[in-house]
């Protein structure tokens, strides 16, 4: 026996050590994180090391800041000039985007969409990584003492980074989106195709579970879909680099993350997300440019004829009004759409001044059925509207839910649910209705 | 001079005896610790560092220098477990531990038989053992833990090449801590 032990001592020691570690693995797998012991030893290790690293990183940052803020000021004036020029350009861009945002909010309010807003964030500094290729986790210098909990989203202004995987008192572990065990609900921005963004051992990110018969163009942006309940909807994720047929009827779409995951220094941890309805009240009056922007190519549409012989569009809801098929001097407002109206397209009858008819005030009225002059004339050539006949009151295709004395109204898209507070609030005798309390536009 | 000599048990080199080096306790404790810390924290700034596996190199260095399989596998076990502590949430303690234990054992066993002090053999040993290290890690993750890891031969070969090349310089630096 002694001879055996002596002869195979090395192998026996190796086997004993391996056996102990495998048993340890098995225990961990059976009781992953709540067993206490594993969690505790990790906690001890991370807690012991992160203060040192925090101190080193912060000292390094301090020295760097001292250099860049006080000593290295060469070129600051030139940079300042360039930044000012850039700000001027961005202001112009911002004006355009603000218009788009207002339009989007109006549409959302019409459809009773709830928007997710990032309410509060905590800035954190990246102080470490896993140090191995198999795991791409990061360590940040904020932990449970700062209000961080697991599954919080971690983002940068450039795009999403990942989520909080583990929390320690003064540090947290972030699972980035390019880690092989990461998964993020994502969608293509233009085509709205939804899939799951997954990482890989090599650090490449792919958008999975999009059918191979879909067309995905390289360069298309990828945003969060909000389906994972971690990231708010619409945050930038990355751009499609390549798309090719993969296994199992799905496309193999490679995505380059928007956030510079390999150069992260500071990140934002999203600590609170709220959902609220966008408010159309504060959007301000519509302008002529909005109306023109919302116009779509006109396609003649069918109209229903009611029992009285009046033409009536499918989506019309305001009782007592009937389209008369001619520009009868009313100006159905673009922002007024009845139930069943298509998102993004309001009633876009052009408000050319129809002499002799009541000029309809422009109002933003989500859910309002229509804006009419209150007449229920079956004919466009009624005396009251006669002078306006022939003016450019043209309803566009898809602009349903509006009854006007203008051109033929169009059928409502069937996919869209009507707004709950729609038609009944628009009595026919009122020239314009504004249930949302929007101010009329002159 | 604390270098010992021991006879070859399978003469694979022209030499009849190989040197067994010893290290101070400070070196034994701090070199692996610093290697792991560098691996974890410097890689925030130097993003190619995860390809380079410093704890793995340190394990090979100690194992081949001390040429004792028991201390080799113990060194590998400790360094691997330290590395495990800082890995991701899906990473169980012991995955690197098992891989480096085997590497430590085999490297020290090999060190008994061949000369591992010249750069050429160090390059080959590091290259070969890196592949084995990745293979053991993959085997543990795939077969024991049922984790869906992807295996890439090209990536493994590039990483092994990088480690073997950088390892020559790392070993040269670590040679200073050998006690003579």
Interface residues (C-beta under 8 A of the other chain):
Chain A: X9 X10 X13 X14 X17 X18 X21 X22 X24 X25 X28 X29 X33 X38 X41 X42 X45 X46 X49 X53 X56 X57 X126 X127 X128 X129 X130 X131 X132 X133 X134 X135 X136 X137 X138 X139 X165 X166 X173 X175 X179 X180 X181 X200 X201 X202 X262 X263 X264 X265
Chain B: X36 X37 X39 X40 X41 X43 X44 X47 X49 X50 X51 X53 X69 X70 X73 X74 X77 X81 X82 X83 X85 X86 X87 X88 X89 X90 X91 X92 X93 X94 X95 X96 X97 X98 X101 X102 X105 X109 X137 X140 X141 X144 X145 X148 X149 X150 X152 X155 X159
